Amino acid sequence: MTTSSASTAKLSELYEQDFCLWAEEIALLLKTGHFSALDLAHLIDEVEDMSSSQKRALLSNLRVLLLHLLKYHYQPEKRSSSWLSTIVEHRLRLEDDLEESPSLKVYCQENFPRAYQKARRQAAVETGLSLATFPEQCPFAQEDVLNTVWLPE
């Protein structure tokens, strides 16, 4: 086993034992140009996971936003500052995500119906209203949902 492959094997073990230390070691190797010593298999996995993680966060924020817009719309008598705060918070998170990674806008548009279906099911559970209360298709335009000042009537 060459020195390079030995260090790669040690990094691979480190990945399983101490992820933070592994990441620091990988960063140091990249900064110093020691590319042959990199644990490429795990590095590739982590880079791919970074994209997946951002997508999961975006969908989670979109689902929570849609959930609270549904509650706000279908239970006007229960509107609260807490609901408004949650609406603002998740719009800001989505705004940040889309500014940081503009390519997520297409992903958001494509997955909007899926996020709405999950929000719809959760809204039925949280409100105690029948699932049929909430339309199968989102009653809000995507542009309105992301609009920082728009609220359903």
Phi, psi and omega per residue, in radians:
M1 nan 2.260 -3.140
T2 -1.323 2.885 3.124
T3 -1.024 -0.715 -3.130
S4 -1.124 -0.794 -3.137
S5 -1.235 -0.519 3.072
A6 -1.164 -0.750 -3.140
S7 -1.208 -0.594 3.089
T8 -1.139 -0.722 3.112
A9 -1.105 -0.717 3.105
K10 -1.122 -0.696 3.099
L11 -1.118 -0.676 3.117
S12 -1.086 -0.723 3.065
E13 -1.127 -0.756 -3.130
L14 -1.059 -0.661 3.114
Y15 -0.961 -0.719 -3.126
E16 -1.308 -0.486 -3.027
Q17 -1.675 -0.645 -3.033
D18 -2.668 1.543 -3.042
F19 -1.015 -0.766 -3.113
C20 -1.071 -0.768 3.107
L21 -1.137 -0.695 3.083
W22 -1.003 -0.828 -3.117
A23 -1.080 -0.707 3.113
E24 -1.126 -0.724 3.115
E25 -1.125 -0.734 3.132
I26 -1.113 -0.754 3.120
A27 -1.056 -0.738 3.135
L28 -1.114 -0.761 3.110
L29 -1.078 -0.717 3.111
L30 -1.141 -0.778 -3.133
K31 -1.092 -0.638 -3.080
T32 -1.616 0.017 3.066
G33 1.350 0.327 3.121
H34 -1.560 1.130 -3.019
F35 -1.192 -0.527 -3.105
S36 -1.226 -0.306 -3.131
A37 -1.601 -0.036 -3.084
L38 -1.158 2.588 3.003
D39 -1.552 1.384 -2.994
L40 -1.086 -0.684 -3.097
A41 -1.025 -0.855 -3.138
H42 -1.272 -0.593 3.111
L43 -1.096 -0.764 3.100
I44 -1.080 -0.790 3.100
D45 -0.992 -0.770 -3.098
E46 -1.187 -0.692 3.123
V47 -1.139 -0.751 3.095
E48 -1.106 -0.674 -3.134
D49 -1.182 -0.491 3.115
M50 -1.039 -0.751 3.115
S51 -1.156 -0.793 3.136
S52 -1.079 -0.683 3.140
S53 -1.113 -0.753 3.106
Q54 -1.112 -0.685 3.130
K55 -1.157 -0.734 3.105
R56 -1.087 -0.744 3.133
A57 -1.115 -0.736 3.127
L58 -1.062 -0.829 -3.134
L59 -1.140 -0.644 3.107
S60 -1.114 -0.791 3.115
N61 -1.136 -0.683 3.112
L62 -1.135 -0.742 3.133
R63 -1.089 -0.796 3.138
V64 -1.109 -0.718 3.104
L65 -1.068 -0.854 3.133
L66 -1.078 -0.708 3.104
L67 -0.989 -0.847 -3.091
H68 -1.273 -0.530 3.033
L69 -1.174 -0.668 3.070
L70 -1.109 -0.825 3.128
K71 -1.064 -0.751 -3.137
Y72 -1.063 -0.732 -3.096
H73 -1.295 -0.770 -3.007
Y74 -1.622 -0.134 3.062
Q75 -2.333 1.101 -3.072
P76 -1.037 -0.495 -3.134
E77 -1.238 -0.262 -3.116
K78 -1.896 0.170 -3.128
R79 -1.017 2.430 -3.109
S80 -2.474 2.888 3.075
S81 -1.147 -0.488 3.098
S82 -1.121 -0.762 3.105
W83 -1.106 -0.771 3.127
L84 -1.088 -0.709 3.118
S85 -1.079 -0.737 3.125
T86 -1.143 -0.712 3.102
I87 -1.052 -0.835 3.137
V88 -1.105 -0.813 -3.110
E89 -0.994 -0.823 -3.065
H90 -1.340 -0.474 2.998
R91 -1.165 -0.724 3.114
L92 -1.121 -0.701 3.096
R93 -1.086 -0.772 3.117
L94 -1.126 -0.724 3.103
E95 -1.031 -0.798 3.104
D96 -1.066 -0.807 -3.140
D97 -1.029 -0.772 -3.078
L98 -1.289 -0.510 3.052
E99 -1.257 -0.714 -3.117
E100 -1.222 -0.645 -3.112
S101 -2.369 1.440 -3.103
P102 -0.970 -0.450 3.130
S103 -1.127 -0.306 3.116
L104 -1.252 -0.248 -3.129
K105 -1.062 -0.774 3.115
V106 -1.115 -0.759 3.113
Y107 -1.044 -0.734 3.124
C108 -1.076 -0.819 -3.141
Q109 -1.092 -0.756 -3.106
E110 -1.175 -0.552 -3.062
N111 -1.790 0.069 3.121
F112 -0.967 -0.833 3.141
P113 -1.046 -0.676 3.132
R114 -1.161 -0.750 3.108
A115 -1.107 -0.679 3.132
Y116 -1.119 -0.743 -3.129
Q117 -1.066 -0.686 3.111
K118 -1.206 -0.713 3.117
A119 -1.119 -0.691 3.130
R120 -1.052 -0.831 3.128
R121 -1.108 -0.746 -3.137
Q122 -1.175 -0.641 3.117
A123 -1.075 -0.703 3.117
A124 -1.079 -0.745 3.136
V125 -1.164 -0.834 -3.061
E126 -1.216 -0.570 -3.099
T127 -1.599 -0.360 -3.050
G128 1.389 0.067 3.095
L129 -1.453 2.720 3.102
S130 -1.108 2.535 3.082
L131 -0.991 -0.572 -3.140
A132 -1.136 -0.318 3.088
T133 -1.071 -0.608 -3.065
F134 -1.686 2.160 -3.080
P135 -1.013 2.611 3.119
E136 -1.140 -0.589 3.069
Q137 -1.757 2.470 -3.107
C138 -0.997 2.215 -3.139
P139 -1.359 -0.056 -3.095
F140 -1.977 2.447 3.046
A141 -1.230 2.519 3.139
Q142 -0.988 -0.684 -3.139
E143 -1.080 -0.698 3.134
D144 -1.170 -0.726 -3.116
V145 -0.998 -0.706 -3.103
L146 -1.535 -0.165 3.136
N147 -1.219 2.150 -2.997
T148 -1.177 -0.250 -3.131
V149 -1.998 -0.183 -3.069
W150 -1.342 2.436 3.005
L151 -2.389 2.509 3.086
P152 -1.202 2.717 -3.137
E153 -1.340 nan nan
